[in-house]
Amino acid sequence: ELAPMLEVNPASLNFSIDKKSEKVYFKNKSATGDITLNIEGFESWLTVSSPTITIPARQQKEVTFSVDTKSLGYGVYPSKIILNYRLNGVSDNTDMTAQFNYNNPQDPSIETNA
């Protein structure tokens, strides 16, 4: 089995009304060969700036994940994110998680620091 050559930071995303986007850094830890990464399997409320990227050996690329609130009501929305990647002809995959806590600003049970 391959040692994981894709480093993901952070691997878990937590979104809120005040934080609707977050940058994720994908690093190719291999000394040789590009990683081709496909980011897929996520819920429709999540958007990804670059769903397919190529990461050269020992380099990192930044991708922005954002929340689209248009069709959402208040609530908690979890999503799995599947990272399928290829390095030197070998395929592998790993997961990320995301969660969006869409709180009603009128709800008195939620403290706000206005």
Stockholm file with secondary structure:
# STOCKHOLM 1.0

chainA/1-114         ELAPMLEVNPASLNFSIDKKSEKVYFKNKSATGDITLNIEGFESWLTVSSPTITIPARQQKEVTFSVDTKSLGYGVYPSKIILNYRLNGVSDNTDMTAQFNYNNPQDPSIETNA
#=GR chainA/1-114 SS CCCCCEEEESSEEEEETTBCEEEEEEEECCSSSCEEEEEECCCTTEEESCSEEEECTTCEEEEEEEECCTTCCSEEEEEEEEEEEEETTEEEEEEEEEEEEECCTTCTTSCCCC
#=GC SS_cons         CCCCCEEEESSEEEEETTBCEEEEEEEECCSSSCEEEEEECCCTTEEESCSEEEECTTCEEEEEEEECCTTCCSEEEEEEEEEEEEETTEEEEEEEEEEEEECCTTCTTSCCCC
//
